[in-house]
Amino acid sequence: MAVDVRKPLKKFIPHLVAARDQNLNEADIVVRLIKVLEDVLGYEG
């Protein structure tokens, strides 16, 4: 069963670009990536 992740990922692009521009530390980036995995791919953190 294929899952289309394009639409949910588009929601996070501005947040990930902002994280890059804010020069966040590694821990902050990990938190944001975990949120993406939970919301887009349905993983439980």
N, C-alpha and C positions, 0 to 999 in steps of 0.2 A: 504494500500500500504506500504510494508516494504521497508525501506531504509537501504542499507548496508553502515555502517559508518566505517568499518574496514580499508579500504584503506585510506580515509582522515585522520583518527586518527593516522595511522602509520607515517604520515608526521609530526605530532606534537610531537610525543614521544621524539625525541632528544631535542626539545625546552623545554618541561616540565621537563625532567631530568636535563637539564642545569639550569633551574630556581631553582630546588631543591638544586643543588650543589652550586649555587651562594648565597644561603641563602638570597633570596630577601624578601623585606617587603610585607605586605599584599596587599597593593595597586598595586604593580607590578605584583603580582600573579593574582589578579583579572583581570587586563588588559589582561594578557595572557589567562586566562580562557574564557574571553569574546570573544577573537579572535578565540579560538577553537570552541565555540558555534556558532559563526557567520559562520565560514568556513565549519565546519563539518555538523552542523545541519541546516544551512541556516537561522539562526536567524538574524534579523536586530537590531543592537545595538543602 
